[in-house]
Amino acid sequence: MLVAVRDCGSSRIPYPRQAEEEAQSGRGLALVDTLAARWGFHPSPGSTSVWFQLATPSPGLGGDG
């Protein structure tokens, strides 16, 4: 599964970071980095798009079987 998210409020280069315990933001890309098979970004004037790919389980593994 491929997911893309566009942030129209920022053209900064995204990177995973350690958020302060009480912080209201700063955890999203750290979660993506942990859970995604791969991820990347595309900067453009005034915005940045981040994409990530989630691995899907092979048929026959787990589930109701």
N, C-alpha and C positions, 0 to 999 in steps of 0.2 A: 504494500500500500504506500502510495506517495502522497504526502501532504505538503502544501505550500501556504505560507502566511505572509501577508504584506503589512509592514508597519509604515504608514504614511507620515508619521511624525518624526522619523529619524532616518538619517543616512549614514549613521555610524556603523563601523564594522562590528558585528556581533561576536561575542565569545562567551563560553561558559564561565561563570564566576561563583564564588562562595558568598551567598547573601548573609547579611547579619540576621540573627535569630528573630528580631522584631521587624525586619524590613517588610514592606508591603509589595515589593517586586524584586526581580533579580534571580528567580529560580527556574524560569521557563527553559532557557537554553541548557542549563545544567541537567534538567530532566530529559530533554531531547538527546543530549550527548550520552546519557546513561541508557536510554531505552531504544534509540534508533539504531538501525543497522549502519546507516550513514546519513550525513547531513551536510548542508552547505548553504551559501547565501549568494544573492545577486544584488549589489548596490545599484541604485539609480538616483538621479537628482531628486532630493527631497524624500526618498523612501528607501527601504531595504526589504527584500523578500528573503525569507528563510524557508528552506525546504528540508524535509527529512523523509527517509524511507524506513518503514517498519517491516520487519521480517514477518512472513506469515508461516504458520506451522505447515509441515508437509501433510498431505492427506494420509489418514490412517494412524497418525500419532496423537495420542491423548484423546480427549473428547468422550463421546458416548460409546464409540467403538462397537 
